[in-house]
Amino acid sequence: QVQLVESGGGSVQAGGSLRLSCKASGIIYGINAMGWYRQAPGKQRELVATMIRDGSTIYADSVKGRFAISRANAITVYLQMNSLKPEDTAVYYCNLGTTGKPGGYWGQGTQVTVSS
């Protein structure tokens, strides 16, 4: 059974920083990508940043230049969030994409709240 455990969420003022962490455990095959999504109240879940198996990265336009995704190994990923804005407020979910499982695996989510 694959599990993703996230940590690092919290409340900050605009302009502040947070660092999210996500570690996967269990029997994992065929990792394609690992990254972060977020969902704000009343909105659809959206991609924030993801790192592909080859190390390339994809960012949402809204976070480019402010957020940085990195990894310690194939099953541990981080999201450094700088210059946070109130519109970054959301529940952030870690996602592990693997072959054979459409949609991948999801963490339980961690709340990020940015006040103005």
Residue, then its C-alpha position, 0 to 999 in steps of 0.5 A: q500500500v502506497q502512502l504519501v505523508e505531507s508536512g510543512g503547511g501553516s499560516v504566514q503573512a503575505g511575502g513570507s515563505l513556507r516549505l512543504s515536504c512529501k515522502a512516499s512509502g510502500i511498494i512503488y513501481g514505475i515512478n513517472a513524476m512527483g509533485w504538488y497540486r492545490q485546491a482553494p475553496g470553491k475551485q478545482r484542484e490545479l497543478v502547482a509544480t511537478m518534477i518528472r522522472d528525468g528531473s525536468t520540472i513544470y510549474a503553474d504560471s502563477v507560481k513561476g519565479r516564486f516556488a521551487i520544487s526539488r527532491a531528495n530522492a525518487i520518493t521525497v519531494y519538497l516545495q519551497m514557496n517564497s513571496l507568498k500571496p493571499e491567492d496561494t491559500a489552499v490545501y496543497y496535495c502531494n501526488l506521485g504519478t506511476t505507470g499503471k495507476p491513472g491519476g497516481y497516488w495522493g497525500q492527505g493534503t496540508q493547509v497553507t494560509v496566507s494573510s494580507 
